[in-house]
């Protein structure tokens, strides 16, 4: 495999990864992908590594020793060291990092200074940032000479007007970085990058992309640039999510602190882990389970999710000053035609007319041809976006003459 790149998306209990080969023209091609499950679990729980090739043929599925990110990274490194066909091993490692704050608005080669900043940003993304940092440190321990690149979910939204990034707070807080950042930027960037091939008529238009998954957000894009998004200072804002609240009157938090005597950590756990679809349904955070259930709580959770998408869509259309297209992506957006249908039917007021047959079979275009605003279903690929950024940045570092 030529100049392979390892791309990592680390979570609390799993480490998902892809390996990309570098082609002669410096583009990247998926070679394999997999995950390590069982990280951080009790010692009696088995930690398992799974690897499949680009065609999803299983290459390995077996337990490993250890239960932390370093053990996972060592298992990945050792397996590919024996099978990758490259004496030099990985030429680089790219990481998805949720929060880059106001400091990082583009990918960056990771060093000690970068790690310090990422550590300082943990309070803004407590569910994600610590695990990204653990994975970075794990790579350094296992393969200290391999360069690492951080690619940020917040970076895509740096193009939003300053007014769209502000809260109505004292200026002293704004200057300290308390503002709207937005997330899922790597997904939005990928969808924007493939529009010329999939939906060329949308490239220069006013588009809303709905990234609907366990984490969910929406983004208003004008001529390929983010102008507004539903998430804000943290990844809690906007739509209800699998276990996160979405938009919430801050007075609710004051009430819980003052009248229920909840601690800050208890409130944090409530907002991040016990709310959203899980909290409303009392059943599950998984949309598939909710759609299949006849329980009233499950129906209410789905109804609330669809309602909030419609509310946020109206807000984003206002920010754009019109709408040419909506694009659904991520787990729910790509695989739940019922949700897409309900959103599109509610959005008939802005000219979206659903093609029910196209939607039911998961066609790329899911609106009728004469729909004033078109609707699309396009799979996202954040790992490919990270691989592209990683390859490009490492090539520039290696050959300064290639820099813009």
C-alpha positions as CSV (number, residue, x, y, z in Angstrom):
1,X,0.0,0.0,0.0
2,X,1.4,3.4,-1.1
3,X,2.0,6.0,1.7
4,X,-1.0,4.8,3.9
5,X,-2.8,7.1,6.1
6,X,-4.6,6.0,9.3
7,X,-7.7,8.0,10.0
8,X,-9.1,7.9,13.6
9,X,-12.5,8.8,15.1
10,X,-12.1,8.0,18.8
11,X,-15.0,7.6,21.3
12,X,-15.3,6.6,24.9
13,X,-15.9,2.9,24.3
14,X,-14.7,2.5,20.7
15,X,-12.1,3.6,18.2
16,X,-13.3,3.7,14.6
17,X,-10.6,3.9,11.9
18,X,-10.0,3.8,8.2
19,X,-6.8,3.3,6.2
20,X,-6.4,5.2,2.9
21,X,-3.8,4.6,0.2
22,X,-2.2,7.6,-1.5
23,X,-2.5,7.4,-5.3
24,X,0.1,8.7,-7.8
25,X,-1.9,12.0,-8.2
26,X,-1.9,12.4,-4.4
27,X,-5.6,11.6,-4.0
28,X,-6.6,9.1,-1.4
29,X,-8.4,5.7,-1.8
30,X,-10.0,3.7,0.9
31,X,-8.1,0.5,1.6
32,X,-9.6,-0.8,4.8
33,X,-11.7,0.2,7.8
34,X,-12.6,-1.1,11.2
35,X,-13.1,-0.5,14.9
36,X,-12.0,-1.5,18.3
37,X,-14.9,-2.1,20.7
38,X,-14.8,-2.4,24.5
39,X,-12.4,0.4,25.3
40,X,-12.7,1.5,28.9
41,X,-15.0,-1.3,29.9
42,X,-14.5,-3.5,33.0
43,X,-11.6,-5.9,32.7
44,X,-13.8,-8.9,32.4
45,X,-15.3,-7.4,29.2
46,X,-13.5,-8.5,26.0
47,X,-12.0,-5.8,23.8
48,X,-12.4,-6.7,20.2
49,X,-10.8,-5.5,17.0
50,X,-12.6,-5.8,13.6
51,X,-11.0,-4.9,10.3
52,X,-12.6,-5.2,6.8
53,X,-11.3,-4.3,3.4
54,X,-12.9,-1.7,1.1
55,X,-15.4,-4.2,-0.1
56,X,-16.4,-5.0,3.5
57,X,-14.8,-8.5,3.5
58,X,-13.8,-9.3,7.1
59,X,-10.0,-9.5,7.5
60,X,-9.9,-9.9,11.3
61,X,-12.3,-10.1,14.1
62,X,-10.7,-11.1,17.4
63,X,-10.1,-10.0,21.0
64,X,-7.1,-8.0,22.0
65,X,-5.2,-7.4,25.2
66,X,-5.9,-4.2,27.2
67,X,-8.9,-1.9,27.4
68,X,-7.6,1.6,26.7
69,X,-6.9,3.7,23.6
70,X,-3.2,2.8,23.6
71,X,-4.0,-1.0,23.6
72,X,-6.4,-0.4,20.7
73,X,-3.8,1.7,18.8
74,X,-1.1,-0.9,19.3
75,X,-3.4,-3.7,18.0
76,X,-4.2,-1.6,14.9
77,X,-0.5,-0.7,14.4
78,X,0.7,-4.2,14.8
79,X,-1.9,-5.8,12.4
80,X,-1.3,-3.3,9.7
81,X,2.5,-3.5,10.2
82,X,2.2,-7.1,9.3
83,X,-0.2,-6.8,6.5
84,X,0.0,-3.3,5.0
85,X,2.8,-3.9,2.6
86,X,4.7,-0.7,3.5
87,X,8.0,-1.0,5.2
88,X,7.7,2.6,6.5
89,X,4.3,1.9,8.1
90,X,1.7,4.7,8.2
91,X,2.9,7.9,6.6
92,X,0.5,9.9,8.8
93,X,-2.4,9.8,11.1
94,X,-5.4,12.1,10.8
95,X,-7.8,12.6,13.7
96,X,-11.4,13.9,13.9
97,X,-11.3,16.5,16.7
98,X,-14.7,18.0,17.6
99,X,-13.6,21.4,19.0
100,X,-10.9,23.7,17.7
101,X,-12.2,26.8,19.5
102,X,-11.3,30.2,18.1
103,X,-7.7,29.1,17.6
104,X,-7.9,26.4,14.9
105,X,-10.0,27.1,11.8
106,X,-8.2,24.7,9.6
107,X,-6.3,21.4,10.0
108,X,-3.1,21.5,11.9
109,X,-0.1,19.2,12.5
110,X,-0.2,18.2,16.1
111,X,2.6,19.1,18.5
112,X,2.7,19.8,22.3
113,X,1.3,23.3,21.9
114,X,-1.7,22.0,19.9
115,X,-2.3,19.3,22.5
116,X,-2.3,22.0,25.3
117,X,-5.0,24.0,23.4
118,X,-7.1,20.9,22.8
119,X,-6.9,20.1,26.5
120,X,-8.1,23.6,27.4
121,X,-11.2,23.0,25.1
122,X,-12.4,19.9,27.0
123,X,-15.1,21.8,28.9
124,X,-16.7,22.8,25.5
125,X,-16.9,19.2,24.3
126,X,-16.7,16.9,27.4
127,X,-18.3,13.9,25.6
128,X,-15.7,13.9,22.8
129,X,-12.6,16.0,23.3
130,X,-11.0,13.8,26.0
131,X,-11.2,10.7,23.9
132,X,-9.7,12.5,20.8
133,X,-6.8,13.5,23.0
134,X,-6.4,10.0,24.4
135,X,-6.2,8.7,20.9
136,X,-3.5,11.3,19.9
137,X,-1.4,10.3,22.9
138,X,-1.9,6.6,22.1
139,X,-0.5,7.1,18.6
140,X,2.5,9.1,20.1
141,X,3.2,6.2,22.5
142,X,2.9,3.4,19.8
143,X,4.4,5.3,16.8
144,X,6.2,8.4,18.0
145,X,7.7,9.3,14.7
146,X,4.5,9.3,12.7
147,X,3.1,12.8,12.1
148,X,-0.4,13.4,13.3
149,X,-3.0,15.9,12.0
150,X,-6.0,17.3,13.8
151,X,-9.1,18.1,11.6
152,X,-11.8,20.1,13.4
153,X,-15.6,19.8,13.3
154,X,-15.8,23.5,14.1
155,X,-13.5,24.8,11.3
156,X,-16.1,24.8,8.5
157,X,-18.2,27.3,10.3
158,X,-15.5,30.0,10.6
159,X,-16.9,31.6,7.4
160,X,-20.2,32.5,9.2
161,X,-20.8,36.2,9.6
162,X,-19.6,37.5,13.0
163,X,-23.2,38.5,13.9
164,X,-24.2,34.8,13.4
165,X,-21.5,33.7,15.9
166,X,-22.5,36.0,18.7
167,X,-24.6,35.5,21.8
168,X,-26.3,38.5,23.5
169,X,-23.7,38.4,26.3
170,X,-21.3,41.1,27.7
171,X,-18.6,41.8,25.2
172,X,-16.0,40.7,27.8
173,X,-17.3,37.1,27.5
174,X,-17.4,37.2,23.7
175,X,-13.8,38.3,23.5
176,X,-12.9,35.3,25.7
177,X,-14.4,33.0,23.1
178,X,-17.9,32.5,24.4
179,X,-19.7,32.4,21.1
180,X,-21.3,30.1,18.5
181,X,-18.9,27.7,16.9
182,X,-21.0,25.0,15.2
183,X,-20.1,21.4,14.7
184,X,-20.3,18.5,12.2
185,X,-18.2,20.7,9.9
186,X,-16.3,17.8,8.3
187,X,-19.6,16.2,7.2
188,X,-20.9,19.5,5.8
189,X,-17.6,20.1,4.0
190,X,-17.7,16.6,2.5
191,X,-21.3,17.1,1.2
192,X,-20.4,20.4,-0.2
193,X,-17.4,18.9,-2.0
194,X,-19.5,16.2,-3.8
195,X,-22.3,18.5,-4.9
196,X,-20.6,19.3,-8.2
197,X,-20.8,15.6,-9.2
198,X,-24.1,14.7,-7.5
199,X,-26.2,17.9,-7.8
200,X,-24.3,20.4,-9.9
201,X,-27.4,22.7,-10.0
202,X,-27.0,23.2,-6.2
203,X,-23.4,24.2,-6.1
204,X,-23.9,28.0,-6.1
205,X,-27.2,28.0,-4.4
206,X,-28.7,28.4,-1.0
207,X,-28.7,25.0,0.7
208,X,-29.6,23.6,4.1
209,X,-27.8,20.3,5.0
210,X,-29.4,18.3,7.7
211,X,-26.8,16.0,9.5
212,X,-29.2,13.8,11.3
213,X,-27.7,11.1,13.5
214,X,-27.2,10.3,17.2
215,X,-25.7,13.8,17.1
216,X,-27.8,16.1,14.9
217,X,-27.5,19.5,13.5
218,X,-28.3,21.6,10.4
219,X,-26.3,24.1,8.5
220,X,-27.2,26.9,6.1
221,X,-24.7,27.1,3.2
222,X,-24.5,29.9,0.6
223,X,-22.3,29.3,-2.4
224,X,-20.4,26.6,-0.5
225,X,-19.8,28.6,2.7
226,X,-21.4,28.1,6.1
227,X,-23.5,31.1,7.1
228,X,-25.5,29.7,10.0
229,X,-25.8,26.5,12.0
230,X,-28.0,25.1,14.7
231,X,-25.2,24.1,17.2
232,X,-23.5,26.8,19.2
233,X,-20.9,27.0,21.9
234,X,-21.1,23.3,22.6
235,X,-22.6,20.4,20.8
236,X,-25.8,20.6,22.9
237,X,-27.7,23.3,21.0
238,X,-30.2,23.0,18.3
239,X,-32.0,19.8,17.4
240,X,-32.9,17.1,20.0
241,X,-30.4,14.3,19.6
242,X,-30.0,10.7,20.7
243,X,-29.3,11.6,24.4
244,X,-28.7,15.4,24.2
245,X,-31.4,18.1,24.8
246,X,-30.8,20.4,21.9
247,X,-32.1,23.9,22.4
248,X,-33.0,24.6,26.0
249,X,-34.1,27.7,27.9
250,X,-31.1,28.3,30.2
251,X,-33.6,29.1,32.9
252,X,-34.3,25.3,33.1
253,X,-30.7,24.8,34.2
254,X,-31.0,27.6,36.9
255,X,-34.2,26.0,38.1
256,X,-32.5,22.6,38.5
257,X,-29.5,24.0,40.3
258,X,-31.6,26.2,42.6
259,X,-34.7,24.2,43.3
260,X,-33.7,20.6,42.8
261,X,-30.2,21.2,44.3
262,X,-28.7,19.3,41.4
263,X,-24.9,19.5,41.2
264,X,-23.2,20.8,38.1
265,X,-22.0,17.2,37.2
266,X,-25.6,15.9,37.6
267,X,-26.9,18.6,35.3
268,X,-24.2,17.9,32.8
269,X,-25.1,14.2,32.8
270,X,-28.8,15.0,32.4
271,X,-28.2,17.3,29.4
272,X,-25.7,15.1,27.6
273,X,-26.7,11.5,28.5
274,X,-30.3,11.3,29.7
275,X,-32.2,13.6,27.4
276,X,-33.0,13.9,23.7
277,X,-34.8,11.0,22.1
278,X,-34.0,8.7,25.0
279,X,-35.3,11.1,27.6
280,X,-38.6,11.9,25.8
281,X,-39.3,8.3,24.7
282,X,-38.2,6.6,27.9
283,X,-37.3,3.8,25.6
284,X,-34.3,4.4,23.4
285,X,-31.9,6.9,21.7
286,X,-32.1,4.8,18.5
287,X,-34.4,6.2,15.9
288,X,-34.9,2.7,14.4
289,X,-36.2,1.4,17.7
290,X,-38.5,4.4,18.1
291,X,-40.0,4.2,14.6
292,X,-40.7,0.5,15.2
293,X,-42.4,1.0,18.5
294,X,-46.1,1.7,19.2
295,X,-45.4,3.2,22.6
296,X,-46.8,6.8,23.0
297,X,-43.4,8.0,24.3
298,X,-41.6,6.8,21.2
299,X,-44.1,8.5,18.9
300,X,-43.8,11.7,20.9
301,X,-40.0,11.6,20.6
302,X,-40.2,11.2,16.8
303,X,-42.8,14.0,16.5
304,X,-40.6,16.4,18.6
305,X,-37.6,15.5,16.4
306,X,-39.4,16.3,13.2
307,X,-41.0,19.4,14.6
308,X,-37.7,20.8,15.7
309,X,-36.2,20.1,12.3
310,X,-39.0,22.1,10.8
311,X,-38.5,25.0,13.2
312,X,-34.7,25.1,12.6
313,X,-35.2,24.8,8.9
314,X,-37.4,28.0,8.9
315,X,-34.7,29.8,10.8
316,X,-31.9,28.8,8.4
317,X,-34.0,29.7,5.4
318,X,-34.4,33.1,6.9
319,X,-30.7,33.4,7.4
320,X,-30.1,32.4,3.8
321,X,-32.9,34.6,2.4
322,X,-34.4,31.7,0.5
323,X,-33.8,28.1,-0.3
324,X,-32.7,26.2,-3.4
325,X,-32.2,22.7,-1.8
326,X,-32.1,20.6,1.3
327,X,-29.7,17.7,1.7
328,X,-30.2,14.9,4.3
329,X,-27.2,13.0,5.5
330,X,-25.8,10.9,8.4
331,X,-27.4,7.8,10.0
332,X,-31.0,9.0,10.3
333,X,-30.8,11.3,7.3
334,X,-29.5,8.5,5.0
335,X,-31.5,5.6,6.4
336,X,-34.9,6.8,7.7
337,X,-37.1,7.6,4.7
338,X,-40.1,8.2,7.0
339,X,-38.2,11.1,8.7
340,X,-37.2,12.6,5.4
341,X,-40.7,12.3,4.1
342,X,-42.2,14.0,7.1
343,X,-39.7,16.9,7.0
344,X,-40.2,17.4,3.3
345,X,-44.0,17.4,3.6
346,X,-43.8,19.9,6.5
347,X,-41.5,22.1,4.3
348,X,-44.0,22.3,1.4
349,X,-44.4,26.0,2.2
350,X,-40.9,26.6,0.9
351,X,-41.5,24.8,-2.3
352,X,-40.3,21.2,-1.5
353,X,-42.4,18.6,-3.2
354,X,-41.4,15.0,-2.2
355,X,-41.1,12.2,-4.8
356,X,-42.4,9.4,-2.5
357,X,-41.0,6.6,-4.7
358,X,-37.5,8.1,-5.0
359,X,-37.5,8.7,-1.2
360,X,-38.6,5.2,-0.3
361,X,-35.8,3.6,-2.3
362,X,-33.1,6.1,-1.2
363,X,-32.5,7.8,-4.5
364,X,-30.1,10.8,-4.5
365,X,-32.8,13.2,-5.5
366,X,-35.9,12.7,-3.5
367,X,-38.0,15.6,-4.8
368,X,-40.0,15.8,-8.0
369,X,-38.4,17.5,-11.0
370,X,-40.6,20.6,-10.9
371,X,-40.1,21.1,-7.1
372,X,-39.2,24.8,-6.5
373,X,-36.7,23.7,-3.9
374,X,-35.1,20.3,-4.4
375,X,-34.4,17.6,-1.8
376,X,-31.5,15.2,-1.7
377,X,-30.2,12.2,0.2
378,X,-26.4,12.1,0.1
379,X,-24.2,9.8,2.2
380,X,-21.5,11.6,4.1
381,X,-17.9,10.5,4.5
382,X,-16.1,12.4,7.2
383,X,-13.1,10.0,7.2
384,X,-12.5,10.6,3.5
385,X,-12.6,14.4,4.2
386,X,-10.0,13.9,7.1
387,X,-7.8,11.8,4.8
388,X,-7.8,14.5,2.1
389,X,-6.9,17.2,4.6
390,X,-4.2,15.0,6.2
391,X,-2.6,14.1,2.9
392,X,-2.7,17.7,1.6
393,X,-1.2,19.2,4.8
394,X,1.5,16.6,5.2
395,X,2.5,17.1,1.6
396,X,2.7,20.8,2.1
397,X,4.9,20.4,5.2
398,X,7.2,18.0,3.3
399,X,7.3,20.4,0.3
400,X,6.9,24.0,1.3
401,X,6.9,25.1,-2.3
402,X,3.5,23.5,-2.6
403,X,2.0,25.9,0.0
404,X,-0.6,28.4,-1.3
